[in-house]
């Protein structure tokens, strides 16, 4: 379906009635097993996706399906504990719907995280990767259909979907914390099946370092509506064909739990440095 600007505004107005005068500046979309940061938000106000007009439910394991408004490191934030995916049956416009709503609420920066398969054979499971760029060449764009000029232009530039200044901030934060932060390109696949070994080889040839089933649609929309973006990938497993073993959902959740402390320290340090 195609949403109208009035529908986005209706969703934002519904949330405003719950959060009052609070104005979030940083939106955070937390992926599989990484939603714990929403649990440490100070003075939280939680809003279930099911209670927001036009929002869709998040059904993936490890996704609570709610927005948490409050402060983290002194910054007013809106934390999405869970995201929507195309493989759940949603259109790309539905998958990225929340980003525009959060923009209307005042968010000008997006921090996005995901757990993904590692394509780079020089890395190991548990690595944290700073996303420097992305590849999305499958299926349609979330900007397909009538353009809404209230958010952005018809043909937006995608040269720097991930903001260079925020990448520098992440490098500085990782260095101060002694965290080995890899850097690379994230490639989107629609799922829900994991990528085949042949698709992983293709991704590597195309220049990808990690592959996953989220993030790219939301980032495209964030770029369209003028938001700064900082992205991190947890390499939760080696992608198909690299190791002689099947892939599993539990492996992803276990890796996220194991990296919980390191990941949260990095994201919170970056958040603290945001102006």
C-alpha contacts under 8 A as a table, 3 or more apart, distances in Angstrom:
res1	aa1	res2	aa2	distance
1	X	91	X	7.50
1	X	93	X	7.65
2	X	93	X	7.31
2	X	145	X	6.99
2	X	146	X	7.76
3	X	7	X	6.30
3	X	8	X	7.34
3	X	93	X	7.89
4	X	7	X	5.29
4	X	8	X	6.74
4	X	148	X	7.72
5	X	8	X	5.20
5	X	9	X	6.20
5	X	148	X	6.85
5	X	150	X	7.57
6	X	9	X	4.93
6	X	10	X	6.01
7	X	10	X	4.93
7	X	11	X	6.36
7	X	54	X	7.20
8	X	11	X	5.26
8	X	12	X	6.34
8	X	97	X	7.85
8	X	100	X	7.01
8	X	101	X	5.64
9	X	12	X	5.00
9	X	13	X	5.99
9	X	101	X	7.06
9	X	104	X	7.24
10	X	13	X	5.12
10	X	14	X	6.15
10	X	53	X	6.99
11	X	14	X	5.14
11	X	15	X	6.44
11	X	52	X	5.92
11	X	53	X	5.24
11	X	54	X	6.74
11	X	55	X	7.73
11	X	101	X	6.61
12	X	15	X	5.20
12	X	16	X	6.20
12	X	101	X	5.46
12	X	102	X	7.28
12	X	104	X	6.49
12	X	105	X	6.17
13	X	16	X	4.96
13	X	17	X	6.39
14	X	17	X	5.42
14	X	18	X	7.05
14	X	52	X	6.54
14	X	53	X	7.32
15	X	18	X	5.24
15	X	19	X	6.37
15	X	47	X	7.60
15	X	52	X	7.01
16	X	19	X	5.09
16	X	20	X	5.42
16	X	21	X	7.40
16	X	105	X	7.66
17	X	20	X	5.59
18	X	45	X	7.85
18	X	47	X	7.85
19	X	22	X	5.74
19	X	45	X	6.80
19	X	69	X	7.48
22	X	76	X	7.98
23	X	76	X	6.86
23	X	105	X	6.58
23	X	106	X	6.00
23	X	107	X	7.88
24	X	27	X	7.28
24	X	69	X	7.23
24	X	70	X	7.70
24	X	76	X	4.69
24	X	77	X	4.73
24	X	78	X	5.78
24	X	105	X	6.83
24	X	106	X	5.83
24	X	107	X	5.60
25	X	75	X	7.46
25	X	76	X	5.69
25	X	77	X	5.87
25	X	78	X	7.68
25	X	106	X	5.65
25	X	107	X	4.00
25	X	108	X	5.73
25	X	109	X	6.58
26	X	75	X	7.46
26	X	76	X	6.56
26	X	77	X	4.78
26	X	78	X	6.30
26	X	107	X	5.12
26	X	108	X	6.31
26	X	109	X	4.87
26	X	110	X	5.85
26	X	111	X	7.31
27	X	77	X	5.77
27	X	78	X	4.78
27	X	79	X	5.87
27	X	80	X	7.56
27	X	102	X	6.88
27	X	107	X	5.89
27	X	108	X	7.76
27	X	109	X	6.15
27	X	110	X	4.77
27	X	111	X	6.23
28	X	77	X	7.31
28	X	78	X	6.20
28	X	79	X	4.65
28	X	80	X	5.87
28	X	110	X	5.74
28	X	111	X	4.72
28	X	112	X	5.71
28	X	113	X	7.99
29	X	79	X	6.18
29	X	80	X	4.80
29	X	81	X	6.73
29	X	82	X	6.86
29	X	83	X	6.81
29	X	110	X	7.62
29	X	111	X	6.42
29	X	112	X	4.79
29	X	113	X	6.23
30	X	34	X	5.55
30	X	35	X	5.17
30	X	79	X	7.45
30	X	80	X	6.10
30	X	81	X	5.66
30	X	82	X	5.81
30	X	83	X	7.28
30	X	112	X	6.24
30	X	113	X	5.19
30	X	114	X	6.64
31	X	34	X	5.37
31	X	35	X	6.48
31	X	62	X	7.99
31	X	63	X	7.23
31	X	81	X	7.54
31	X	82	X	5.84
31	X	83	X	6.81
31	X	112	X	7.93
31	X	113	X	5.57
31	X	114	X	4.48
31	X	115	X	6.37
32	X	35	X	7.18
32	X	60	X	7.90
32	X	61	X	7.16
32	X	62	X	5.32
32	X	63	X	6.37
32	X	82	X	7.25
32	X	114	X	6.46
32	X	115	X	5.98
32	X	252	X	7.50
32	X	253	X	6.66
32	X	256	X	7.46
33	X	36	X	7.47
33	X	62	X	5.00
33	X	63	X	7.23
33	X	115	X	7.95
33	X	252	X	7.75
33	X	253	X	5.28
33	X	256	X	5.36
33	X	257	X	6.70
34	X	37	X	7.02
34	X	62	X	7.80
34	X	113	X	7.78
34	X	114	X	7.75
34	X	256	X	6.36
34	X	257	X	7.86
34	X	260	X	7.25
35	X	38	X	5.78
35	X	39	X	7.55
35	X	62	X	7.49
35	X	63	X	6.86
35	X	64	X	7.54
35	X	80	X	7.78
35	X	81	X	4.90
35	X	82	X	6.63
36	X	39	X	5.21
36	X	40	X	7.26
36	X	81	X	7.89
37	X	40	X	5.53
37	X	41	X	7.00
37	X	264	X	6.88
38	X	41	X	5.51
38	X	68	X	6.23
38	X	79	X	5.86
38	X	80	X	7.54
38	X	81	X	6.34
40	X	72	X	7.61
41	X	44	X	5.74
41	X	68	X	7.45
41	X	69	X	7.51
41	X	70	X	5.73
41	X	71	X	5.60
41	X	72	X	5.48
42	X	70	X	5.55
42	X	71	X	5.13
42	X	72	X	6.40
43	X	69	X	8.00
43	X	70	X	5.42
43	X	71	X	6.91
44	X	68	X	6.06
44	X	69	X	5.43
44	X	70	X	4.72
44	X	71	X	7.59
45	X	68	X	5.63
45	X	69	X	5.09
45	X	70	X	6.49
46	X	66	X	6.59
46	X	67	X	5.67
46	X	68	X	4.51
46	X	69	X	6.40
47	X	51	X	6.93
47	X	52	X	7.72
47	X	66	X	5.55
47	X	67	X	5.13
47	X	68	X	6.44
48	X	51	X	5.39
48	X	52	X	7.07
48	X	65	X	6.28
48	X	66	X	4.22
48	X	67	X	6.26
49	X	52	X	5.45
49	X	55	X	5.80
49	X	56	X	6.51
49	X	57	X	5.97
49	X	58	X	7.78
49	X	65	X	5.84
49	X	66	X	5.17
49	X	67	X	6.95
50	X	53	X	7.75
50	X	55	X	6.63
50	X	56	X	6.78
50	X	57	X	6.06
51	X	55	X	7.97
52	X	55	X	5.61
55	X	94	X	7.70
55	X	97	X	7.30
55	X	98	X	7.29
56	X	84	X	7.23
56	X	94	X	7.15
57	X	65	X	6.43
57	X	84	X	7.07
58	X	63	X	6.54
58	X	64	X	7.34
58	X	65	X	5.05
58	X	82	X	6.33
58	X	83	X	5.86
58	X	84	X	5.14
58	X	85	X	7.84
59	X	63	X	6.97
59	X	65	X	7.59
59	X	84	X	7.58
59	X	88	X	7.25
60	X	63	X	5.75
60	X	82	X	7.86
60	X	84	X	7.96
60	X	88	X	7.94
62	X	82	X	7.40
62	X	253	X	7.47
63	X	81	X	5.91
63	X	82	X	4.04
63	X	83	X	6.97
64	X	81	X	5.45
64	X	82	X	5.66
65	X	80	X	7.41
65	X	81	X	5.68
65	X	82	X	5.14
65	X	83	X	7.05
66	X	80	X	6.07
66	X	81	X	5.47
66	X	82	X	7.01
67	X	78	X	6.49
67	X	79	X	5.49
67	X	80	X	4.69
67	X	81	X	6.18
68	X	77	X	7.98
68	X	78	X	5.65
68	X	79	X	4.97
68	X	80	X	6.53
68	X	81	X	7.43
69	X	76	X	7.58
69	X	77	X	5.82
69	X	78	X	4.61
69	X	79	X	6.38
70	X	76	X	5.76
70	X	77	X	5.65
70	X	78	X	6.82
71	X	74	X	5.56
71	X	75	X	5.18
71	X	76	X	4.51
71	X	77	X	5.57
72	X	75	X	5.27
72	X	76	X	6.68
72	X	77	X	6.69
72	X	268	X	7.54
72	X	271	X	7.68
73	X	268	X	6.76
73	X	271	X	6.74
73	X	272	X	5.37
74	X	272	X	7.27
75	X	271	X	7.31
75	X	272	X	7.27
78	X	102	X	7.67
78	X	107	X	7.98
80	X	83	X	6.81
83	X	95	X	7.49
84	X	88	X	7.26
84	X	90	X	7.47
84	X	94	X	7.71
84	X	95	X	4.99
84	X	96	X	7.72
85	X	88	X	5.47
85	X	89	X	7.54
85	X	90	X	6.52
85	X	95	X	5.67
85	X	213	X	7.29
85	X	214	X	6.30
86	X	89	X	5.60
86	X	90	X	4.85
86	X	91	X	5.90
86	X	92	X	6.22
86	X	95	X	6.40
86	X	190	X	6.37
86	X	191	X	7.87
87	X	90	X	6.90
87	X	190	X	6.27
87	X	191	X	5.74
87	X	192	X	5.36
90	X	93	X	7.94
90	X	94	X	5.75
90	X	95	X	6.18
91	X	94	X	5.10
91	X	95	X	6.19
91	X	142	X	7.85
92	X	95	X	4.84
92	X	96	X	6.21
92	X	140	X	7.66
92	X	141	X	6.85
92	X	142	X	4.64
92	X	217	X	6.46
93	X	96	X	5.34
93	X	97	X	5.78
93	X	142	X	4.78
93	X	143	X	7.11
94	X	97	X	4.97
95	X	98	X	7.65
95	X	217	X	7.17
95	X	218	X	7.21
96	X	99	X	5.70
96	X	100	X	7.50
96	X	142	X	7.03
96	X	217	X	6.07
96	X	218	X	4.74
96	X	221	X	6.65
97	X	100	X	5.88
97	X	101	X	6.76
98	X	101	X	5.00
98	X	102	X	6.09
99	X	102	X	5.19
99	X	103	X	6.21
99	X	218	X	6.54
99	X	221	X	6.93
99	X	222	X	6.33
100	X	103	X	4.91
100	X	104	X	6.33
100	X	151	X	7.67
100	X	221	X	7.36
100	X	222	X	7.34
100	X	225	X	7.33
101	X	104	X	5.15
101	X	105	X	6.42
102	X	105	X	4.92
102	X	106	X	6.54
102	X	107	X	5.68
103	X	106	X	5.27
103	X	107	X	4.78
103	X	108	X	6.40
103	X	225	X	7.55
103	X	227	X	7.80
104	X	107	X	7.21
107	X	110	X	7.49
107	X	227	X	7.74
108	X	226	X	7.40
108	X	227	X	4.87
108	X	228	X	6.38
109	X	227	X	5.21
109	X	228	X	4.62
109	X	229	X	5.86
109	X	230	X	7.91
110	X	222	X	7.34
110	X	227	X	6.61
110	X	228	X	6.08
110	X	229	X	4.78
110	X	230	X	6.29
111	X	229	X	5.89
111	X	230	X	4.80
111	X	231	X	5.76
112	X	215	X	7.00
112	X	229	X	7.48
112	X	230	X	6.33
112	X	231	X	4.79
112	X	232	X	6.45
113	X	215	X	7.46
113	X	231	X	5.75
113	X	232	X	4.85
113	X	233	X	5.72
113	X	234	X	7.70
114	X	212	X	7.84
114	X	214	X	7.22
114	X	215	X	7.00
114	X	232	X	6.64
114	X	233	X	5.00
114	X	234	X	6.21
115	X	212	X	7.29
115	X	233	X	5.63
115	X	234	X	4.65
115	X	235	X	5.99
115	X	236	X	5.66
115	X	252	X	6.84
115	X	256	X	7.30
116	X	210	X	6.13
116	X	211	X	5.59
116	X	212	X	4.78
116	X	213	X	7.82
116	X	233	X	6.45
116	X	234	X	6.16
116	X	235	X	5.23
116	X	236	X	5.70
116	X	237	X	6.98
116	X	252	X	7.85
117	X	210	X	5.42
117	X	211	X	5.17
117	X	212	X	6.30
117	X	235	X	5.67
117	X	236	X	6.07
117	X	237	X	5.06
117	X	238	X	5.27
117	X	239	X	4.49
117	X	240	X	7.89
118	X	121	X	7.51
118	X	123	X	7.43
118	X	124	X	7.58
118	X	125	X	7.22
118	X	209	X	6.28
118	X	210	X	4.55
118	X	211	X	6.63
118	X	235	X	5.26
118	X	236	X	7.26
118	X	237	X	6.03
118	X	238	X	4.61
118	X	239	X	5.16
119	X	200	X	6.65
119	X	203	X	7.53
119	X	204	X	6.31
119	X	208	X	6.90
119	X	209	X	4.85
119	X	210	X	4.91
119	X	211	X	6.82
119	X	238	X	6.59
119	X	239	X	5.59
119	X	242	X	7.96
120	X	123	X	5.77
120	X	204	X	7.24
120	X	208	X	7.70
120	X	209	X	4.83
120	X	210	X	6.90
121	X	124	X	7.52
121	X	242	X	7.50
123	X	127	X	6.97
124	X	127	X	6.01
124	X	235	X	7.56
124	X	238	X	7.31
125	X	235	X	5.50
125	X	236	X	5.56
125	X	237	X	5.25
125	X	238	X	6.27
125	X	255	X	7.69
126	X	234	X	6.41
126	X	235	X	5.35
126	X	236	X	5.70
126	X	237	X	7.59
126	X	255	X	6.35
126	X	256	X	7.96
126	X	258	X	7.85
126	X	259	X	6.51
127	X	180	X	7.81
127	X	181	X	7.33
127	X	182	X	7.05
127	X	234	X	6.09
127	X	235	X	5.31
127	X	236	X	7.78
128	X	180	X	7.54
128	X	181	X	5.54
128	X	182	X	6.05
128	X	232	X	6.87
128	X	233	X	5.82
128	X	234	X	4.81
128	X	235	X	6.25
128	X	263	X	7.46
129	X	181	X	5.74
129	X	182	X	4.48
129	X	183	X	5.08
129	X	184	X	6.44
129	X	232	X	5.56
129	X	233	X	4.96
129	X	234	X	6.33
129	X	235	X	7.28
130	X	167	X	7.33
130	X	170	X	7.64
130	X	181	X	6.61
130	X	182	X	6.02
130	X	183	X	4.64
130	X	184	X	6.35
130	X	231	X	6.12
130	X	232	X	4.78
130	X	233	X	6.51
131	X	134	X	7.40
131	X	162	X	7.28
131	X	183	X	6.08
131	X	184	X	5.42
131	X	185	X	5.73
131	X	186	X	6.36
131	X	230	X	7.58
131	X	231	X	5.17
131	X	232	X	5.53
131	X	233	X	6.77
132	X	162	X	6.08
132	X	167	X	7.43
132	X	183	X	6.51
132	X	184	X	5.60
132	X	185	X	5.77
132	X	186	X	7.99
132	X	231	X	7.80
133	X	160	X	7.63
133	X	161	X	7.03
133	X	162	X	6.35
133	X	184	X	7.09
133	X	185	X	4.93
133	X	186	X	6.49
134	X	185	X	5.26
134	X	186	X	4.70
134	X	187	X	5.56
134	X	188	X	7.50
134	X	208	X	7.89
134	X	216	X	6.80
135	X	185	X	7.33
135	X	186	X	6.34
135	X	187	X	4.59
135	X	188	X	6.13
135	X	208	X	7.54
135	X	216	X	7.66
136	X	187	X	6.20
136	X	188	X	5.22
136	X	189	X	7.48
136	X	216	X	6.63
137	X	188	X	7.81
138	X	188	X	7.82
138	X	189	X	6.96
138	X	190	X	7.46
140	X	144	X	6.75
141	X	144	X	5.32
141	X	217	X	7.27
142	X	217	X	6.01
142	X	220	X	7.37
142	X	221	X	6.89
143	X	147	X	7.13
143	X	220	X	7.96
143	X	221	X	7.02
144	X	147	X	7.77
147	X	152	X	7.83
147	X	153	X	7.29
147	X	154	X	5.66
148	X	151	X	5.86
148	X	152	X	6.72
148	X	153	X	7.79
148	X	154	X	7.99
149	X	152	X	4.97
149	X	153	X	5.82
149	X	154	X	7.49
151	X	224	X	6.83
151	X	225	X	4.68
151	X	226	X	7.79
152	X	156	X	7.31
152	X	224	X	5.38
152	X	225	X	5.10
152	X	226	X	7.29
153	X	156	X	5.72
153	X	224	X	7.19
156	X	223	X	7.79
156	X	224	X	5.88
157	X	160	X	7.88
158	X	161	X	5.42
158	X	220	X	7.89
158	X	223	X	7.31
160	X	163	X	5.79
160	X	164	X	7.06
161	X	219	X	6.85
161	X	220	X	7.05
161	X	223	X	5.63
161	X	228	X	7.80
161	X	229	X	6.72
162	X	166	X	7.80
162	X	167	X	7.55
162	X	228	X	7.07
162	X	229	X	4.93
162	X	230	X	5.77
162	X	231	X	6.98
163	X	166	X	5.39
163	X	167	X	6.41
163	X	228	X	5.64
163	X	229	X	5.41
163	X	230	X	6.44
164	X	167	X	4.98
164	X	168	X	6.37
165	X	168	X	5.14
165	X	169	X	6.37
166	X	169	X	4.84
166	X	170	X	6.22
166	X	228	X	7.88
166	X	229	X	7.32
166	X	230	X	5.92
167	X	170	X	5.04
167	X	171	X	6.27
167	X	230	X	6.67
168	X	171	X	5.10
168	X	172	X	6.22
169	X	172	X	5.16
169	X	173	X	6.16
169	X	270	X	6.48
169	X	273	X	7.28
170	X	173	X	5.03
170	X	174	X	6.05
170	X	266	X	7.74
170	X	270	X	5.83
171	X	174	X	5.19
171	X	175	X	6.14
171	X	181	X	7.29
172	X	175	X	5.16
172	X	176	X	6.26
173	X	176	X	5.19
173	X	177	X	6.26
173	X	266	X	6.68
173	X	269	X	6.00
173	X	270	X	6.09
174	X	177	X	5.12
174	X	178	X	5.98
174	X	179	X	4.92
174	X	180	X	6.85
174	X	181	X	6.29
174	X	266	X	6.30
175	X	178	X	5.08
175	X	179	X	6.18
175	X	180	X	7.62
176	X	179	X	7.80
177	X	265	X	7.98
177	X	266	X	7.48
179	X	262	X	7.69
179	X	266	X	7.89
184	X	208	X	7.07
184	X	209	X	5.51
184	X	210	X	7.62
185	X	207	X	6.93
185	X	208	X	4.85
185	X	209	X	5.29
185	X	210	X	6.61
186	X	208	X	5.72
186	X	209	X	6.13
186	X	210	X	5.01
186	X	211	X	5.78
186	X	212	X	7.41
186	X	233	X	7.96
187	X	203	X	7.04
187	X	208	X	5.74
187	X	209	X	7.65
187	X	210	X	6.19
187	X	211	X	4.77
187	X	212	X	6.46
187	X	216	X	7.95
188	X	211	X	5.90
188	X	212	X	5.32
188	X	213	X	5.62
188	X	214	X	6.61
188	X	215	X	7.71
188	X	216	X	6.27
189	X	195	X	7.47
189	X	211	X	6.91
189	X	212	X	5.88
189	X	213	X	5.16
189	X	214	X	7.86
190	X	212	X	7.96
190	X	213	X	5.26
190	X	214	X	7.66
191	X	194	X	6.20
191	X	195	X	7.55
191	X	213	X	5.80
192	X	213	X	7.37
194	X	240	X	7.51
194	X	247	X	7.49
195	X	199	X	5.85
195	X	200	X	6.39
195	X	239	X	7.50
195	X	240	X	6.38
196	X	199	X	5.09
196	X	200	X	6.27
196	X	240	X	5.89
196	X	241	X	7.39
197	X	200	X	5.02
197	X	201	X	6.25
197	X	239	X	7.68
197	X	240	X	4.89
197	X	241	X	4.49
197	X	242	X	7.65
198	X	201	X	5.08
198	X	202	X	6.23
198	X	241	X	7.96
199	X	202	X	4.91
199	X	203	X	6.12
200	X	203	X	4.94
200	X	204	X	6.25
200	X	211	X	7.80
200	X	239	X	6.72
200	X	240	X	6.58
200	X	241	X	7.53
201	X	204	X	5.14
201	X	205	X	6.29
202	X	205	X	5.10
202	X	206	X	6.10
203	X	206	X	4.96
203	X	207	X	6.36
203	X	208	X	5.30
203	X	209	X	7.82
203	X	211	X	7.61
204	X	207	X	5.18
204	X	208	X	5.12
204	X	209	X	6.64
205	X	208	X	7.42
208	X	211	X	7.21
210	X	233	X	7.90
210	X	235	X	7.21
210	X	239	X	7.87
211	X	239	X	7.49
214	X	217	X	7.05
214	X	218	X	7.99
215	X	218	X	5.45
215	X	219	X	6.15
216	X	219	X	5.18
216	X	220	X	6.19
217	X	220	X	5.23
217	X	221	X	6.48
218	X	221	X	5.25
218	X	222	X	6.12
219	X	222	X	4.89
219	X	223	X	6.07
219	X	229	X	7.23
220	X	223	X	5.23
220	X	224	X	6.26
221	X	224	X	4.92
221	X	225	X	6.37
222	X	225	X	5.36
222	X	226	X	6.36
222	X	227	X	5.22
222	X	228	X	7.50
222	X	229	X	7.37
223	X	226	X	5.20
223	X	227	X	5.57
223	X	228	X	7.15
223	X	229	X	7.62
224	X	227	X	7.67
234	X	256	X	7.26
235	X	238	X	7.35
236	X	251	X	7.13
236	X	252	X	5.06
236	X	253	X	7.86
236	X	255	X	5.15
236	X	256	X	6.65
237	X	247	X	7.76
237	X	251	X	6.93
237	X	252	X	6.52
237	X	255	X	7.58
238	X	242	X	6.31
238	X	243	X	6.87
239	X	242	X	6.09
239	X	243	X	7.84
239	X	247	X	7.93
240	X	243	X	7.02
240	X	246	X	7.50
240	X	247	X	7.01
241	X	244	X	6.48
241	X	245	X	7.98
247	X	251	X	7.31
248	X	251	X	5.37
248	X	252	X	7.03
249	X	252	X	5.31
249	X	253	X	6.65
250	X	253	X	5.11
250	X	254	X	5.99
251	X	254	X	5.15
251	X	255	X	6.16
252	X	255	X	5.28
252	X	256	X	6.30
253	X	256	X	5.10
253	X	257	X	6.29
254	X	257	X	5.16
254	X	258	X	6.25
255	X	258	X	5.05
255	X	259	X	6.28
256	X	259	X	5.27
256	X	260	X	5.92
257	X	260	X	5.07
258	X	261	X	7.74
259	X	262	X	5.50
259	X	263	X	5.87
260	X	263	X	5.29
260	X	264	X	6.05
261	X	264	X	5.34
261	X	265	X	6.22
262	X	265	X	5.31
262	X	266	X	6.43
263	X	266	X	5.32
263	X	267	X	6.33
264	X	267	X	5.23
264	X	268	X	5.94
265	X	268	X	5.32
265	X	269	X	6.03
266	X	269	X	5.16
266	X	270	X	6.29
267	X	270	X	5.17
267	X	271	X	6.15
268	X	271	X	4.92
268	X	272	X	6.11
269	X	272	X	5.14
269	X	273	X	6.49
270	X	273	X	5.23
270	X	274	X	6.55
271	X	274	X	5.35
